[in-house]
Amino acid sequence: MTDPDKQTDGKVAQPSRLNEARRIIEEYIADLCEIIMKLQQKLN
């Protein structure tokens, strides 16, 4: 039986759940920063 944690030949390892969650949160933060900057420009 194969170990599910080991990378198999010819396949790219999937990002861990933590790394995937971190990437999604970073994208969300970047989007929020963009929205905040646009709102600040409209208010000034």
Secondary structure, 3 states (H helix, E strand, C coil): CCCCCCCCCCCCCCCCHHHHHHHHHHHHHHHHHHHHHHHHHHHC
